[in-house]
Amino acid sequence: MLKNRIFLVSTLMIIFSTISIGILSFKVFPTGKNFLATTMLQSNYKLLEEVLNSIEEKIVKNDEILYKLTKVKNLSELYKLIRDIKPLKLKGIFILNSNGDILFEKKNSDDIFITHEIKEKLLRKKIPLNTIFHLHINDKNTYRFFSAIKFRMKKKVLLIAFEYDIKEYIKFLKKFFKKFDQNYYICIRDYENNIILGNPFNISKKYFVERRFPNTFYKWLIQMAPKNYRELEKEEKNKKLFTFFSISMNLTLILLGWALIFYNRKEEQKLAKEQEQFFWNISHELKTPISLIKMYSEMLEINVAQNPEKIRDYLKIIRNEAEKTALLVNNILDISNIKKKIGELYFEEVNPCEFLREIGNNYKFRFEKEGVKFSIEEMGNAKNIFIDKNTFSLVIMNLLDNSIKYNDKKEKEISIRCGQKGEYIFIEIEDNGIGIDRKDIKKIFEKFQRGSNMFVKKIRGSGIGLSLVKNIVEAHRGKIEVESIPNEGTIFRILLPLNFFEV
């Protein structure tokens, strides 16, 4: 009864607050001047986006020409096509071989040439064949921009590069921004914070908009702010028209939230218990790297390793595990945002089987200590793939840890298989552990969820390991599958695309 009265009083208070805030919002209705200034800024920003997109379209058209050039069968035909085409706003066209030798060049003036540094960046190994990429470089205080593509012709790797005339694009932008000079500040910066166009301004971010070019000039930042920003700042207390509606709607949602809280109290209590259990058991996820650091530190302390090379190996493992521990902590804290962080991942080309062997070697002493029979099998010649090594190692570590923990057999067996299947690289981790019940397989990748097996409940865990695994695999445009038979074992299968940059 008391709880019902409290709920009723709270409801009346919310209704009263909704009406009061609504009236106050109406009394401080925004002035038309500021509302118009803000609207104009947003509308001109949309116009700015259209201009940026039009510039992007011009470069994309040239990129299409660039891509078509890679389809010819011989160099003589390629040279002829290049002499005939007239791409917009280009300073030069260059063809290089894999050694950096210039096979052909077509340029506007004799003072245009490609330096050794530019050659190295154009021919960097991490760019796949038949993939157009863009290079920004500051060459002796001259900003240079290239579109380039590597391709194979008669078993030889060649590169075609278009160098754009940046001055022409700046002229185009100056012409466009001229009509905004009276009312707006405009500034364009490059990736080194050098001013490309306009003058820098120091204004609160509340009153200006900024964005980068969508694709090609992605290292250029455009900022736009109204010159009457001081007036906007002085009248900031004036509410906008939509404030009245948003406050009223939000308070109405709060009212509905009270009802949901009232009828879903048990669910909230359950969630609170799961979260409490999560924080209580979080140290479990850190045990493996800490144990490895402790083990190798003790081995160094008692002089198990006699030669300097072995000592360096132990120190390297300790350092790697310390770094992985720090990364694990960050990923645990940011588990809900892992999908948003793909732009922060550093993808590099690796051999998947060698990568797995490296992780397996780090677990060597733990396997011996736990009595695990471990093997890695390379099934055919697997091609290299692009992954973030530090982040993806967490996937393998989590799966190996689970294979060890959730195994009640005296003779534990863990095997890793690596190979290629069609356009995918597959990684299979199989164990002879307790297995997973069919009813649990669907939920094991959800946060805070664990299996219902009694053996699982005896082992402390946070319930986020497999959720982290799934999110990292998906951030690599891959997928993960599970096959399991209770009391016999489990197979986790990871599929990663070979054509990562096309997925």
ZICOR-V920569 format. One record per pair of residues at least 4 apart in sequence whose ideal C-beta (glycine too) atoms are under 8 Angstrom apart, sorted by the first residue. I is the first residue (numbers start at 1). J is the second residue. Records with the same first field share a line. If there is no record, write none. Layout:
I->J ; J
This chain:
1->5
2->6
3->7
4->8
5->9
6->10
7->11 ; 258 ; 262
8->12
9->13
10->14 ; 258
11->15 ; 255 ; 258
12->16
13->17
14->18 ; 251 ; 254 ; 255 ; 258
15->19 ; 255
16->20
17->21 ; 251
18->22 ; 248 ; 251 ; 252 ; 255
19->23
20->24
21->25 ; 247 ; 248 ; 251
22->26 ; 244 ; 247 ; 248
23->27
24->28
25->29 ; 239 ; 243 ; 244 ; 247 ; 248
26->244
28->237 ; 238 ; 239
29->238 ; 239 ; 241 ; 244
30->34 ; 35 ; 238 ; 239 ; 240 ; 241 ; 243
31->35 ; 235 ; 238
32->36
33->37 ; 231 ; 235
34->38 ; 231 ; 232 ; 235 ; 238
35->39 ; 240 ; 241
36->40
37->41 ; 226 ; 228 ; 231 ; 232
38->42 ; 232 ; 240
39->43
40->44 ; 183 ; 226
41->45 ; 184 ; 209 ; 224 ; 225 ; 226
42->46 ; 209
43->47
44->48 ; 180 ; 184 ; 224
45->49 ; 209 ; 224
46->50
47->51
48->52 ; 222 ; 224
49->53 ; 211
50->54
51->55 ; 173 ; 176
52->56 ; 211 ; 213 ; 214 ; 222
53->57 ; 214
54->58
55->59 ; 169 ; 172 ; 213 ; 216 ; 217
56->60 ; 213 ; 214 ; 215 ; 216 ; 217
57->61
58->62 ; 88 ; 89
59->63 ; 147 ; 164 ; 215 ; 216
60->64 ; 215 ; 216
61->65 ; 88
62->66 ; 87 ; 88 ; 90 ; 147 ; 162 ; 164
63->67 ; 132 ; 147
64->68
65->69 ; 85 ; 87
66->70 ; 132 ; 147 ; 148 ; 149 ; 160 ; 162
67->71 ; 130 ; 132 ; 149
69->78 ; 81 ; 82 ; 160
70->130 ; 149 ; 151 ; 153 ; 160
72->77 ; 78 ; 81 ; 153
73->77 ; 153
74->78 ; 153 ; 154
75->79 ; 95 ; 103 ; 104 ; 153
76->80
77->81
78->82 ; 95 ; 104 ; 153
79->83 ; 104
80->84
81->85
82->93 ; 95 ; 104 ; 106
83->106
87->93 ; 162
89->164 ; 165 ; 168 ; 169
90->108 ; 162 ; 163 ; 164 ; 165
91->107 ; 108 ; 109 ; 112 ; 163 ; 164 ; 165
92->105 ; 106 ; 107 ; 108 ; 112 ; 162 ; 163
93->104 ; 105 ; 106 ; 107 ; 160 ; 161 ; 162 ; 163
94->102 ; 104 ; 105 ; 106 ; 107 ; 114 ; 160 ; 161 ; 163
95->102 ; 103 ; 104 ; 105 ; 158 ; 159 ; 160 ; 161
96->100 ; 101 ; 102 ; 103 ; 114 ; 119 ; 122 ; 123 ; 158 ; 159 ; 161
97->101 ; 103 ; 156 ; 157 ; 158 ; 159
98->123 ; 156 ; 157 ; 158 ; 159
100->116 ; 119 ; 120 ; 123
102->114
103->158
107->112 ; 163
108->112 ; 165
112->163
114->118 ; 119 ; 122 ; 161
115->119 ; 139
116->120
117->121 ; 137 ; 139
118->122 ; 135 ; 137 ; 139 ; 144 ; 146
119->123
120->124
121->135 ; 137
122->135 ; 146 ; 148 ; 159 ; 161
123->150 ; 159
125->349
126->348 ; 349
127->131 ; 133 ; 150
128->150 ; 501
129->150 ; 151 ; 152 ; 157
130->149 ; 150 ; 151
131->149 ; 150 ; 501
132->147 ; 148 ; 149
133->147 ; 148 ; 149
134->145 ; 146 ; 147 ; 148 ; 215 ; 216 ; 218
135->144 ; 145 ; 146 ; 148 ; 161
136->143 ; 144 ; 145 ; 190 ; 191 ; 217 ; 219
137->143 ; 144 ; 145 ; 146
138->142 ; 143 ; 144 ; 190 ; 192 ; 194
139->143 ; 144
143->166 ; 190 ; 194 ; 196
144->163 ; 166
145->163 ; 164 ; 166 ; 216 ; 217
146->161 ; 162 ; 163 ; 164
147->161 ; 162 ; 164 ; 216
148->159 ; 160 ; 161 ; 162
149->159 ; 160
150->157 ; 158 ; 159
151->157 ; 158 ; 159 ; 160
152->156 ; 157 ; 158
153->158
164->168 ; 169
165->169
166->170
167->171
168->172
169->173
170->174 ; 196 ; 197
171->175
172->176
173->177 ; 188 ; 197
174->178 ; 197
177->181 ; 186 ; 197 ; 198
180->184 ; 186 ; 224
181->186
182->227
183->226 ; 227 ; 228
184->224 ; 225 ; 226 ; 227
185->198 ; 199 ; 201 ; 203 ; 208 ; 223 ; 224 ; 225 ; 226 ; 227
186->197 ; 198 ; 222 ; 223 ; 224
187->195 ; 197 ; 198 ; 199 ; 200 ; 201 ; 222 ; 223
188->195 ; 196 ; 197 ; 198 ; 220 ; 221 ; 222 ; 223
189->193 ; 194 ; 195 ; 196 ; 200 ; 220 ; 221 ; 223
190->194 ; 196 ; 219 ; 220 ; 221
191->219 ; 220
195->199 ; 200
196->220
201->208 ; 223 ; 225
203->207 ; 208 ; 225 ; 229
204->208 ; 229 ; 233
206->233 ; 236
207->225 ; 226 ; 229 ; 232 ; 233
208->223 ; 224 ; 225 ; 226 ; 229
209->223 ; 224 ; 225
210->221 ; 222 ; 223 ; 224
211->221 ; 222
212->217 ; 218 ; 219 ; 220 ; 221 ; 222
213->217 ; 218 ; 219 ; 220 ; 222
214->218
225->229
226->232
228->232
229->233
230->234
231->235
232->236
239->243 ; 244
241->245
242->246
243->247
244->248
245->249
246->250
247->251
248->252
249->253
250->254
251->255
252->256
253->257
254->258
255->259
256->260
257->261
258->262
259->263
260->264
261->265 ; 268
264->268
265->269
266->270
267->271
268->272
269->273
270->274
271->275
272->276
273->277
274->278 ; 448 ; 463
275->279 ; 448
276->280
277->281 ; 448 ; 463
278->282 ; 448 ; 462 ; 463 ; 464
281->460 ; 461 ; 462 ; 463
282->286 ; 332 ; 462
283->287
284->460 ; 461 ; 462
285->328 ; 332 ; 461 ; 462 ; 464 ; 465
286->290 ; 325 ; 328 ; 329
287->291
288->292 ; 366 ; 397 ; 401
289->293 ; 321 ; 322 ; 324 ; 325 ; 328 ; 397
290->294 ; 321 ; 325
291->295 ; 366
292->296 ; 317 ; 318 ; 321 ; 362 ; 363 ; 365 ; 366
293->297 ; 318 ; 321 ; 322 ; 325
294->298
295->299 ; 365 ; 366
296->300 ; 314 ; 315 ; 317 ; 318 ; 321 ; 365
297->301 ; 318
298->302
299->304 ; 305 ; 314
300->304 ; 305 ; 311 ; 314 ; 315
305->310 ; 311 ; 313 ; 314
306->310
307->311
308->312
309->313
310->314
311->315
312->316
313->317
314->318
315->319
316->320
317->321 ; 362
318->322
319->323
320->324 ; 362
321->325 ; 362
322->326
323->327 ; 390
324->328 ; 390 ; 393 ; 394 ; 397
325->329
326->330
327->331 ; 390 ; 391 ; 394
328->332 ; 394
329->333
330->334
331->335 ; 338 ; 391 ; 394 ; 468
332->462 ; 464 ; 468
334->338 ; 341
335->447 ; 464 ; 467 ; 468 ; 471
336->447
337->341
338->468 ; 471 ; 472 ; 475
339->471 ; 474 ; 475
341->345 ; 475
342->475
345->388 ; 391 ; 475
346->388 ; 390
347->386 ; 387 ; 388 ; 500
348->386 ; 387 ; 388 ; 389
349->384 ; 385 ; 386
350->354 ; 355 ; 384 ; 385 ; 386 ; 387 ; 389
351->355 ; 382 ; 384
352->356 ; 382 ; 384 ; 385 ; 387 ; 418 ; 425 ; 427 ; 496
353->357 ; 376 ; 378 ; 382 ; 418
354->358
355->359 ; 387 ; 389 ; 392 ; 393
356->360 ; 376 ; 396 ; 416 ; 418 ; 427
357->361 ; 376
358->362
359->363 ; 393 ; 396 ; 397 ; 400
360->364 ; 374 ; 376 ; 416
363->367 ; 374 ; 400
364->368
365->369
366->370 ; 372 ; 404
367->372 ; 374 ; 414
368->372
370->404 ; 412
371->410 ; 411 ; 412
372->404 ; 412 ; 413 ; 414
373->411 ; 412 ; 413 ; 414
374->413 ; 414 ; 415
375->414 ; 415 ; 416
376->415 ; 416 ; 417 ; 418
377->415 ; 416 ; 417 ; 418
378->382 ; 418 ; 419
379->417 ; 418 ; 419
380->419 ; 420
381->420
382->418 ; 419 ; 420 ; 425
383->420 ; 425 ; 498
385->425 ; 496 ; 498 ; 500
386->500 ; 501
387->391 ; 392 ; 476 ; 496
388->392 ; 476
389->393
390->394
391->395 ; 472 ; 475
392->396 ; 472 ; 476
393->397
394->398 ; 468 ; 469 ; 472
395->399 ; 469 ; 472 ; 473 ; 494
396->400 ; 427 ; 429
397->401
398->402 ; 465 ; 466 ; 468 ; 469
399->403 ; 429 ; 469 ; 492
400->404 ; 414 ; 429
401->405 ; 465
402->406 ; 465 ; 466
403->407 ; 412 ; 414 ; 429 ; 431 ; 433 ; 490
404->412 ; 414
405->459 ; 461
406->433 ; 434 ; 451 ; 455 ; 456 ; 459
407->412 ; 431 ; 432 ; 433 ; 434
408->433 ; 434 ; 455
409->432 ; 433
411->432
412->431 ; 432 ; 433
413->431 ; 432
414->429 ; 430 ; 431
415->429 ; 430 ; 431
416->427 ; 428 ; 429 ; 430
417->426 ; 427 ; 428 ; 430
418->425 ; 426 ; 427 ; 428
419->425 ; 426
420->424 ; 425 ; 426 ; 498
421->425 ; 426 ; 495
423->497 ; 498 ; 499
424->478 ; 495 ; 496 ; 497 ; 498
425->495 ; 496 ; 498
426->493 ; 494 ; 495 ; 496
427->493 ; 494 ; 496
428->491 ; 492 ; 493 ; 494
429->491 ; 492
430->489 ; 490 ; 491 ; 492
431->489 ; 490
432->488 ; 489
433->489 ; 490
434->453 ; 455 ; 456 ; 486 ; 487
435->484 ; 485 ; 486 ; 487 ; 488 ; 489 ; 490
436->440 ; 441 ; 444 ; 451 ; 453 ; 482 ; 484 ; 486 ; 490
437->441 ; 451 ; 452 ; 453 ; 486
438->484
439->452
440->444 ; 451 ; 452 ; 453
441->482 ; 484
443->449
444->449 ; 450 ; 451 ; 466 ; 482
445->449 ; 466 ; 467 ; 469 ; 470 ; 480
446->467
447->463 ; 464 ; 467
448->462 ; 463 ; 464
449->463 ; 467
450->456 ; 457 ; 461 ; 463
451->456
452->456 ; 457
453->457 ; 486
454->458
455->459
456->461
461->465
463->467
464->468
465->469
466->470
467->471
468->472
469->473 ; 480
470->474 ; 480
471->475
472->476
473->478 ; 479 ; 480 ; 494 ; 496
474->478 ; 479
476->496 ; 500
477->496 ; 497 ; 500 ; 503
478->494 ; 495 ; 496 ; 497
479->494 ; 495
480->492 ; 493 ; 494 ; 495
481->492 ; 493 ; 494 ; 495
482->490 ; 491 ; 492 ; 493
483->490 ; 491 ; 493
484->489 ; 490 ; 491
485->489 ; 490
496->500
497->503
499->503
